[in-house]
């Protein structure tokens, strides 16, 4: 499916106390409705579980990553099919295997998630909490601090859409030697990370315990929680962490 990540719009630009009309490139933001189909063959349930504001592209990854980091599914083996209509690219349906048992309590949310909030729509404190299946894995990682310093510049060089719009967050993955592996961008920082984790989920690359995650912004609670769900143990961020993160 072809996606357009950038749109041209007429703007009024103010520079050096002068205002003039010009054309600028902006990152596209559109809603994506994620629907879940699950249950026995004779009593399948279709349920809309979230509408998230995202930059179109890698929609299968963001949808599957969302289901995983929210604790609704535990592996890609629970997925039976994924459908996205070419005529309605803003809706995606993920069907689960008949025997899959999604955590219905995790579906208890009020649907709409903005591009700036990864926990918006949660209807209770308990709904915010997720527990990683990889939490008990031993942590014996030791890396040199100097390895981390150039990672941000590597990511900036690969952020093609950010260079033209200045309006996207990025999540990037490196190995423990600092070698670049993967990058995802989105207007929503939580979506960028869900895309990254969704890609790893679909390619049987979980847990991501031998990777370094770089976040282009601050290290907020919901991003650290998502990273923990994927088994990521080393996180570096451009911005400061919150106390809960």
LODOPA-57072 format. One line per field, with one value per residue (C-alpha): residue number from 1; x, y, z. Coordinates in nm, 4 decimals. Layout:
% residues N
num	[NUM, ...];
px	[X, ...];
py	[Y, ...];
pz	[Z, ...];
***
This chain:
% residues 245
num	[1, 2, 3, 4, 5, 6, 7, 8, 9, 10, 11, 12, 13, 14, 15, 16, 17, 18, 19, 20, 21, 22, 23, 24, 25, 26, 27, 28, 29, 30, 31, 32, 33, 34, 35, 36, 37, 38, 39, 40, 41, 42, 43, 44, 45, 46, 47, 48, 49, 50, 51, 52, 53, 54, 55, 56, 57, 58, 59, 60, 61, 62, 63, 64, 65, 66, 67, 68, 69, 70, 71, 72, 73, 74, 75, 76, 77, 78, 79, 80, 81, 82, 83, 84, 85, 86, 87, 88, 89, 90, 91, 92, 93, 94, 95, 96, 97, 98, 99, 100, 101, 102, 103, 104, 105, 106, 107, 108, 109, 110, 111, 112, 113, 114, 115, 116, 117, 118, 119, 120, 121, 122, 123, 124, 125, 126, 127, 128, 129, 130, 131, 132, 133, 134, 135, 136, 137, 138, 139, 140, 141, 142, 143, 144, 145, 146, 147, 148, 149, 150, 151, 152, 153, 154, 155, 156, 157, 158, 159, 160, 161, 162, 163, 164, 165, 166, 167, 168, 169, 170, 171, 172, 173, 174, 175, 176, 177, 178, 179, 180, 181, 182, 183, 184, 185, 186, 187, 188, 189, 190, 191, 192, 193, 194, 195, 196, 197, 198, 199, 200, 201, 202, 203, 204, 205, 206, 207, 208, 209, 210, 211, 212, 213, 214, 215, 216, 217, 218, 219, 220, 221, 222, 223, 224, 225, 226, 227, 228, 229, 230, 231, 232, 233, 234, 235, 236, 237, 238, 239, 240, 241, 242, 243, 244, 245];
px	[0.0000, 0.1367, 0.1462, 0.2138, 0.3882, 0.4176, 0.1716, 0.2373, 0.0416, 0.0363, 0.1552, 0.2359, 0.5993, 0.7298, 1.1024, 1.3028, 0.9818, 0.8483, 0.5496, 0.5087, 0.3112, 0.5000, 0.4616, 0.5795, 0.5910, 0.4055, 0.3915, 0.0528, -0.1556, -0.4598, -0.6703, -0.6229, -0.9023, -0.7788, -1.0415, -1.0004, -1.1810, -1.1656, -1.3617, -1.4890, -1.5681, -1.9447, -1.9428, -1.6716, -1.6639, -1.5650, -1.4581, -1.3108, -1.0422, -0.8636, -0.8475, -0.4967, -0.3699, -0.0685, 0.1435, 0.0252, 0.2711, 0.3742, 0.0118, 0.0291, 0.3292, 0.1697, -0.1492, 0.0251, 0.2769, -0.0090, -0.1850, 0.1378, 0.2567, -0.0932, -0.0797, -0.3777, -0.1769, 0.1425, 0.2917, 0.2413, 0.1203, -0.2088, -0.2742, -0.4874, -0.5078, -0.4554, -0.6711, -0.6520, -0.8858, -0.7179, -1.0291, -1.0152, -0.6528, -0.7510, -0.9075, -0.7237, -0.8706, -0.6638, -0.8212, -0.6989, -0.6755, -0.9836, -0.7972, -0.6483, -0.7589, -0.7089, -0.6995, -1.0411, -0.9731, -0.6949, -0.9598, -1.1315, -1.0427, -1.2318, -1.1086, -0.9452, -0.5687, -0.4016, -0.0636, 0.0882, -0.0524, 0.0045, -0.2258, -0.5162, -0.8462, -0.7559, -1.0551, -0.8784, -0.5376, -0.5361, -0.5820, -0.2546, -0.0499, 0.1100, 0.3523, 0.6270, 0.6730, 1.0464, 1.0739, 1.2569, 1.5272, 1.8804, 2.0442, 2.4197, 2.4622, 2.7747, 2.8492, 3.0816, 2.9230, 3.1159, 2.9132, 2.5969, 2.7217, 2.7022, 2.3666, 2.1527, 2.3479, 2.3095, 1.9334, 1.9129, 2.0946, 1.8301, 1.5239, 1.4389, 1.0829, 1.1900, 1.4397, 1.1635, 0.8906, 1.0532, 0.7391, 0.8074, 0.9282, 1.1616, 1.2377, 1.5524, 1.7057, 2.0762, 2.2647, 2.4864, 2.7852, 2.6083, 2.5255, 2.2059, 1.9233, 1.5894, 1.4089, 1.0441, 0.8952, 0.5530, 0.3799, 0.3111, 0.6152, 0.4243, 0.3242, 0.6863, 0.7809, 0.4786, 0.5842, 0.9335, 0.8111, 0.5406, 0.8062, 1.0089, 0.6970, 0.6011, 0.9581, 0.9934, 1.2607, 1.1238, 1.2524, 1.4691, 1.7019, 2.0216, 1.9332, 1.9661, 1.6568, 1.7003, 1.4100, 1.4145, 1.2386, 1.1965, 1.1751, 0.8117, 0.6368, 0.4390, 0.7494, 0.9529, 0.6610, 0.6301, 1.0046, 0.9834, 0.7036, 0.9403, 1.2245, 1.4410, 1.6935, 1.9006, 1.7237, 1.8799, 1.6760, 1.7412, 1.5178, 1.5068, 1.3013, 1.0007, 1.0044, 0.7679, 0.9679];
py	[0.0000, 0.3429, 0.6100, 0.9824, 1.1063, 1.4741, 1.7324, 2.0775, 2.3667, 2.7417, 2.9127, 3.2600, 3.2690, 3.5325, 3.6057, 3.9136, 4.1031, 4.0347, 3.8196, 3.6601, 3.3796, 3.0691, 2.6917, 2.4499, 2.0730, 1.9303, 1.5813, 1.4192, 1.3301, 1.1047, 0.8798, 0.5034, 0.2885, -0.0439, -0.3181, -0.6563, -0.9755, -1.2670, -1.5592, -1.9011, -1.9577, -1.9511, -1.6425, -1.4091, -1.0639, -0.7497, -0.4680, -0.1263, -0.0828, 0.2391, 0.5377, 0.6774, 0.9838, 0.8763, 0.9403, 0.6893, 0.4125, 0.0935, 0.0693, -0.3084, -0.2553, 0.0207, -0.1828, -0.5052, -0.3166, -0.1416, -0.4713, -0.6167, -0.3228, -0.2845, -0.6475, -0.7521, -1.0154, -1.1934, -1.3113, -1.2970, -1.6570, -1.5320, -1.3379, -1.5123, -1.2329, -0.8612, -0.6678, -0.3102, -0.2010, -0.0077, 0.2118, 0.2885, 0.2951, 0.4519, 0.1319, -0.1918, -0.5201, -0.7769, -1.1188, -1.3482, -1.7257, -1.9055, -2.0207, -1.6783, -1.5277, -1.1501, -0.9614, -0.7992, -0.5729, -0.4109, -0.3193, -0.1004, 0.2354, 0.5271, 0.4740, 0.8057, 0.8484, 1.1709, 1.1789, 1.3257, 1.0859, 0.7127, 0.6549, 0.8806, 0.6975, 0.4669, 0.4529, 0.3397, 0.3304, -0.0487, -0.0212, 0.1728, -0.1052, -0.3703, -0.6451, -0.7629, -1.1342, -1.0626, -0.8787, -1.1607, -1.2073, -1.1521, -0.8204, -0.8479, -0.5919, -0.3767, -0.1134, 0.1854, 0.5276, 0.6495, 0.4124, 0.6099, 0.9553, 0.9263, 0.7436, 1.0577, 1.1941, 0.8608, 0.8802, 1.2424, 1.1529, 0.8883, 1.1001, 1.1981, 1.3072, 1.5078, 1.6995, 1.8304, 1.8830, 1.9140, 1.7515, 1.3853, 1.1783, 0.8844, 0.5557, 0.3790, 0.0428, -0.0425, -0.3548, -0.3529, -0.2523, 0.0601, -0.0685, 0.0823, -0.1679, 0.0060, 0.3415, 0.4391, 0.7919, 0.9246, 1.2396, 1.0413, 0.9296, 0.6295, 0.5344, 0.5486, 0.3030, 0.0807, 0.0642, -0.0418, -0.3048, -0.4214, -0.4826, -0.6900, -0.8819, -0.9698, -1.0840, -1.3025, -1.0744, -1.0520, -1.0089, -0.7165, -0.7585, -0.7294, -0.3937, -0.0247, 0.1919, 0.5599, 0.8012, 1.1358, 1.3176, 1.2857, 0.9484, 0.9496, 0.6823, 0.5249, 0.4864, 0.3192, 0.0874, -0.0094, -0.0726, -0.2908, -0.4948, -0.5743, -0.6709, -0.3686, -0.3029, -0.0121, 0.3135, 0.6458, 0.9595, 1.3137, 1.4574, 1.3986, 1.1199, 1.1824, 1.0552, 0.7690, 0.6738];
pz	[0.0000, -0.0967, 0.1713, 0.1605, 0.4742, 0.3778, 0.2471, 0.1001, 0.2504, 0.2147, 0.5325, 0.6572, 0.7627, 1.0015, 0.9907, 1.0909, 1.1696, 0.8210, 0.7280, 0.3882, 0.2242, 0.1209, 0.0867, 0.3515, 0.3948, 0.6935, 0.8383, 0.7793, 1.0847, 1.0382, 1.2628, 1.2598, 1.3983, 1.5342, 1.5428, 1.7094, 1.6087, 1.8513, 1.9950, 1.8889, 1.5175, 1.5757, 1.7989, 1.6760, 1.8351, 1.6448, 1.8715, 1.8027, 2.0663, 1.9776, 1.7480, 1.7478, 1.5660, 1.3626, 1.0570, 0.7918, 0.7142, 0.8944, 1.0118, 1.0637, 1.2875, 1.4939, 1.5395, 1.6413, 1.8515, 2.0299, 2.1055, 2.2423, 2.4505, 2.5953, 2.7089, 2.4943, 2.3030, 2.4084, 2.0778, 1.7006, 1.7099, 1.8493, 1.5272, 1.2631, 1.0046, 0.9544, 0.7079, 0.5848, 0.3081, 0.0270, 0.0134, 0.3866, 0.4922, 0.8247, 0.9573, 1.0331, 1.1584, 1.3470, 1.3854, 1.6605, 1.6592, 1.7888, 2.0974, 2.1728, 2.5005, 2.4838, 2.8104, 2.7852, 3.0845, 2.8833, 2.6251, 2.8835, 2.7309, 2.5858, 2.2311, 2.1335, 2.1701, 2.0649, 1.8962, 2.2132, 2.4704, 2.5025, 2.7997, 2.6953, 2.6986, 2.9847, 3.2171, 3.5364, 3.7037, 3.6791, 3.3011, 3.2803, 3.4386, 3.2200, 3.3236, 3.0921, 3.0358, 3.0159, 3.3472, 3.5256, 3.2626, 3.3998, 3.3213, 3.2779, 3.0006, 3.0204, 2.7560, 2.7405, 2.7813, 2.4759, 2.2612, 2.3319, 2.2345, 1.8517, 1.8396, 1.8224, 1.5259, 1.3476, 1.3938, 1.2796, 0.9587, 0.8893, 0.9736, 0.6189, 0.6969, 1.0027, 0.7910, 0.5646, 0.8263, 1.1693, 1.3087, 1.3796, 1.6725, 1.6193, 1.7901, 1.6771, 1.7521, 1.7780, 1.8790, 2.1868, 1.9725, 1.8504, 1.5034, 1.3594, 1.3030, 1.2541, 1.2702, 1.2831, 1.2763, 1.3690, 1.4896, 1.8087, 2.0046, 2.1428, 1.7863, 1.6703, 1.9447, 1.8787, 1.5124, 1.6158, 1.8617, 1.6197, 1.3539, 1.6017, 1.7074, 1.3506, 1.2754, 1.5888, 1.7339, 2.0874, 2.3501, 2.2439, 2.5395, 2.3349, 2.1850, 2.2644, 2.2165, 2.1338, 2.1826, 2.0031, 2.2888, 2.6618, 2.8345, 2.9476, 3.1514, 2.8680, 2.6481, 2.9230, 2.9955, 2.6280, 2.6081, 2.9188, 2.7615, 2.4726, 2.7055, 2.6204, 2.8981, 2.7634, 2.6731, 2.5824, 2.5234, 2.4075, 2.6804, 3.0534, 3.2109, 3.4316, 3.7904, 3.7079, 3.3977];
***
